[in-house]
């Protein structure tokens, strides 16, 4: 399988039209593949993985800054991280394709994760991705930074699923909002608090000191 492709130049780039794109990540890919099997059983599937370039770029710049122009490229940790990332991505895509159980297209991209996903899914019939934040809390906290960007900016319908596993939340565990329609028991009076309001002070008669 070909290695990861670099970021394309800026500008609109149509994605795989009339196909369902499944965003594959290391921690949530089984749930996304299973969702594709359920919700897109007859559609053409594209399995998409994006390797983040920030870690490798940071390692490369640190190595170059430390040794200057005389550094040896074969010892560049940035290049080695890119190679390892490409191998891991290939294995992950193959595992996802095996779980899907039918022919599909595999895409391995490299760059800013959230932007590459949005570009790859432009014009698709559906994008399937999973919550990757705090799985014990509903709402925005259940989304990571990249997933939040994708959900906000994807130019196609998005199916957002909960990942599988024991750490996944159960809807019955979420606290219910308070029901203000039900009457509440009266509170116990505080010490010195009576049921009757205190009597007003008596007026003094005229001329009294």
C-alpha positions as CSV (number, residue, x, y, z in Angstrom):
1,X,0.0,0.0,0.0
2,X,1.4,3.4,-0.9
3,X,2.8,5.6,1.9
4,X,1.1,8.6,3.4
5,X,0.5,11.6,1.1
6,X,1.6,15.1,2.1
7,X,-0.8,18.0,2.6
8,X,-2.2,19.3,-0.7
9,X,-2.1,23.0,-1.6
10,X,-4.7,25.3,-0.1
11,X,-8.0,25.5,-2.0
12,X,-11.2,23.4,-2.4
13,X,-10.7,19.7,-3.0
14,X,-13.7,17.6,-3.7
15,X,-13.9,14.4,-1.7
16,X,-15.2,10.9,-2.7
17,X,-18.7,11.8,-3.8
18,X,-21.5,9.3,-3.1
19,X,-19.3,7.3,-0.8
20,X,-19.3,6.9,3.0
21,X,-16.0,8.0,4.6
22,X,-15.1,6.2,7.9
23,X,-12.5,8.1,9.9
24,X,-10.2,5.6,11.5
25,X,-8.2,6.4,14.6
26,X,-6.2,4.2,17.0
27,X,-8.7,4.4,19.9
28,X,-12.1,4.4,18.2
29,X,-11.9,2.6,14.9
30,X,-13.9,-0.6,15.8
31,X,-17.0,1.4,16.7
32,X,-16.7,3.4,13.5
33,X,-16.3,0.3,11.3
34,X,-19.3,-1.4,13.0
35,X,-21.4,1.7,12.5
36,X,-20.6,1.6,8.8
37,X,-21.7,-2.1,8.6
38,X,-25.0,-1.1,10.2
39,X,-25.8,2.2,8.6
40,X,-24.2,1.9,5.2
41,X,-24.5,-1.8,4.4
42,X,-24.7,-1.3,0.6
43,X,-22.6,1.9,0.1
44,X,-19.0,2.2,-1.1
45,X,-16.8,2.7,1.9
46,X,-13.6,4.7,2.2
47,X,-11.5,4.0,5.3
48,X,-9.5,7.1,6.1
49,X,-6.6,7.5,8.5
50,X,-4.6,10.7,9.0
51,X,-1.2,10.7,10.6
52,X,-0.5,13.9,12.6
53,X,2.6,15.7,11.3
54,X,3.0,17.9,14.4
55,X,5.1,15.4,16.5
56,X,7.4,14.5,13.6
57,X,7.9,18.1,12.6
58,X,8.7,19.1,16.2
59,X,11.3,16.3,16.5
60,X,12.9,17.3,13.1
61,X,13.1,21.0,14.0
62,X,14.6,20.2,17.4
63,X,17.2,17.9,15.9
64,X,18.1,20.4,13.2
65,X,18.3,23.2,15.7
66,X,20.6,21.2,18.0
67,X,23.1,20.1,15.3
68,X,22.7,22.8,12.7
69,X,23.3,22.1,9.0
70,X,25.8,19.4,9.8
71,X,23.3,16.9,11.0
72,X,23.0,13.5,9.4
73,X,19.6,13.0,7.7
74,X,19.5,9.3,8.5
75,X,19.6,10.1,12.2
76,X,16.8,12.6,12.0
77,X,14.1,11.4,14.5
78,X,11.4,13.3,12.6
79,X,12.0,11.0,9.5
80,X,12.0,7.9,11.7
81,X,8.8,8.9,13.3
82,X,7.2,9.5,9.9
83,X,8.2,6.0,8.8
84,X,6.9,4.4,12.0
85,X,3.7,6.3,11.7
86,X,3.2,5.1,8.1
87,X,3.7,1.5,9.1
88,X,1.3,1.7,12.0
89,X,-1.3,3.4,9.8
90,X,-1.1,0.6,7.2
91,X,-1.6,-2.0,9.9
92,X,-4.5,-0.1,11.3
93,X,-6.3,0.3,7.9
94,X,-5.8,-3.4,7.2
95,X,-7.4,-4.4,10.5
96,X,-10.3,-2.0,9.8
97,X,-10.8,-3.4,6.3
98,X,-10.8,-7.0,7.7
99,X,-13.4,-6.0,10.3
100,X,-15.6,-4.4,7.6
101,X,-15.6,-7.6,5.7
102,X,-16.1,-6.3,2.2
103,X,-14.1,-4.4,-0.5
104,X,-13.3,-0.8,0.4
105,X,-10.9,2.0,-0.4
106,X,-8.1,2.7,1.9
107,X,-6.7,6.3,2.3
108,X,-3.7,7.1,4.4
109,X,-3.1,10.8,4.7
110,X,-0.5,12.9,6.5
111,X,-0.8,16.4,7.9
112,X,-3.1,18.5,10.1
113,X,-5.6,15.8,11.1
114,X,-8.8,17.8,11.4
115,X,-8.2,19.7,8.1
116,X,-7.3,16.6,6.2
117,X,-10.4,14.8,7.4
118,X,-12.6,17.7,6.4
119,X,-11.0,17.9,2.9
120,X,-11.2,14.1,2.4
121,X,-14.9,14.0,3.3
122,X,-16.0,17.0,1.2
123,X,-18.9,15.8,-1.0
124,X,-19.2,12.4,0.6
125,X,-22.6,10.9,1.3
126,X,-21.7,10.5,5.0
127,X,-18.8,10.8,7.4
128,X,-18.6,8.4,10.3
129,X,-16.5,9.3,13.3
130,X,-16.5,8.6,17.0
131,X,-16.3,10.7,20.2
132,X,-12.8,10.7,21.5
133,X,-12.9,13.0,24.5
134,X,-14.1,12.4,28.1
135,X,-16.5,9.5,27.5
136,X,-18.0,9.8,31.0
137,X,-19.5,13.2,30.2
138,X,-22.1,14.0,27.5
139,X,-21.9,17.1,25.4
140,X,-18.8,19.0,24.1
141,X,-16.5,17.4,26.6
142,X,-16.9,14.0,24.9
143,X,-15.2,15.4,21.8
144,X,-11.5,15.9,21.3
145,X,-10.1,19.0,19.6
146,X,-9.8,17.5,16.1
147,X,-13.2,15.8,16.3
148,X,-14.8,19.0,17.4
149,X,-13.3,20.8,14.4
150,X,-14.5,18.1,12.0
151,X,-18.0,18.1,13.4
152,X,-18.2,21.9,13.1
153,X,-16.7,22.2,9.6
154,X,-17.5,19.0,7.7
155,X,-19.2,19.6,4.4
156,X,-21.3,16.5,4.5
157,X,-23.6,14.7,7.0
158,X,-21.8,13.4,10.0
159,X,-22.7,10.3,12.0
160,X,-21.1,10.6,15.5
161,X,-20.9,7.4,17.5
162,X,-19.9,6.4,21.0
163,X,-16.8,4.2,21.0
164,X,-17.1,0.7,22.4
165,X,-15.5,-0.7,25.5
166,X,-16.1,-0.7,29.2
167,X,-15.1,3.0,29.5
168,X,-18.0,4.0,27.3
169,X,-20.9,5.7,29.1
170,X,-24.3,4.2,29.7
171,X,-27.1,6.6,29.1
172,X,-28.7,5.5,32.4
173,X,-25.7,6.8,34.3
174,X,-26.1,10.4,33.2
175,X,-27.8,12.5,35.9
176,X,-31.3,13.5,35.1
177,X,-32.2,17.3,35.2
178,X,-34.2,18.5,38.1
179,X,-38.0,18.3,37.7
180,X,-39.3,21.6,39.0
181,X,-42.9,20.5,38.4
182,X,-43.0,18.1,41.4
183,X,-43.8,19.6,44.8
184,X,-41.0,19.7,47.4
185,X,-41.3,18.8,51.0
186,X,-41.4,21.8,53.3
187,X,-38.1,22.4,55.1
188,X,-37.8,22.1,58.8
189,X,-37.9,25.5,60.5
190,X,-34.6,26.8,61.7
191,X,-33.8,27.4,65.3
192,X,-35.8,30.5,66.5
193,X,-38.0,30.4,63.4
194,X,-41.7,30.0,64.2
195,X,-44.7,29.2,62.1
196,X,-46.3,32.5,63.0
197,X,-44.8,35.9,62.0
198,X,-43.7,38.1,64.9
199,X,-46.3,40.6,66.2
200,X,-45.6,44.3,65.4
201,X,-44.4,46.5,68.3
202,X,-47.1,48.3,70.3
203,X,-47.3,52.1,69.8
204,X,-46.4,54.2,72.9
205,X,-49.2,56.4,74.3
206,X,-48.9,60.1,73.8
207,X,-46.5,61.7,76.4
208,X,-44.9,58.4,77.4
209,X,-41.2,58.5,77.8
